[in-house]
């Protein structure tokens, strides 16, 4: 399953670099998103020389429209916003 990173989690002034909000494909309700909690999320860097992967885990549902919160193992770069992730 694929998803899109929509935002970093945080307040207006302080963003948490290792926590993101992800909207999964074909998930439009909170009940459907609850089934994804605990799954692994992988983001690949766009580097052509040495592509690396940053992995994270879905921790909770975010809101009522099927978005989920992901806790990554390290901070995500700003270029990751709007890109695709793989949900396993």
Secondary structure, 3 states (H helix, E strand, C coil): CEEEEEEEEECCCCEEEEEEEEEECCCCCHHHHHCCCCCEEEEECCCCCCCCEEEEEEEEEECCCCEEEEEECCCCCHHHCCCEEEEC
